[in-house]
Amino acid sequence: MLYLYKNQTNNIVLTLDEKATNSTHDWLFEFTNDITNSVKYATLSDISTTPLRYNEFTLVEGVDVLLQEGSWTYKVYEMPVSSPPSTNPNLAYGIVEVGKVWVEDLTADVVDSFDEDENTEQPTFE
């Protein structure tokens, strides 16, 4: 499982080249929200010094892709090289990896206490 943090630079390390069918390619990341089924795409550049062993990417959430908090499914597509990189998965050579992503906002306010006197009213449902 990948963990991504909102409004931060996130490092992602995967092993994609071992499943690739071409020696030159771009990578397209597809993120599908597990609740809303909304789909977001990001094209990320491999910054690994040894891509035959592992692939490393930097994803800046809110810049490269905007994801709401919660659970997502990701797919990584091996894409033909193009400039700019394509975000059309129909042009892909194939999917090289599928997995889960948890997106969290570390700056969100967290309620860490409960004052019984302040919360005595029962909720009403209409």
C-alpha positions, 0 to 999 in steps of 0.5 A, a space after each residue: 500500500 502507498 501512503 500519500 500526504 496532501 499538499 506535500 512532496 511524496 516519494 513513491 518507490 515501485 518495481 515497474 521496469 521488470 514488468 515493462 514490455 518496451 525499453 523506452 516508455 513513460 509512466 501514467 498513474 491512474 488513481 480511482 477513489 474507492 467511494 466516489 469512483 472519481 478518476 485522476 491521472 498523473 504522469 510522473 518521471 522516474 528519478 531512480 538511478 537504477 531503474 532496472 532494480 526499482 523505479 522512484 517517483 516524486 508526486 507533489 499532491 495538489 500539484 501533480 494530482 489533487 486527491 481527496 482524503 481516503 482510500 484509492 486504487 492506483 494503476 500504473 500504465 506503461 505508455 509510449 514516449 510522447 511530449 508532453 506525456 499522454 494521459 490517455 490510458 487507451 494508448 498504453 502498452 499495458 498495465 504494469 501494476 495495480 495497488 491501493 493508496 491511502 491519502 491523508 491530510 496531516 494538517 487537518 484538525 484532529 478532535 482529541 478530547 470530548 467534553 461531555 457538558 458541551 455535547 449533551 444534545 441528542 442529534 435530530 434526524 429529519 
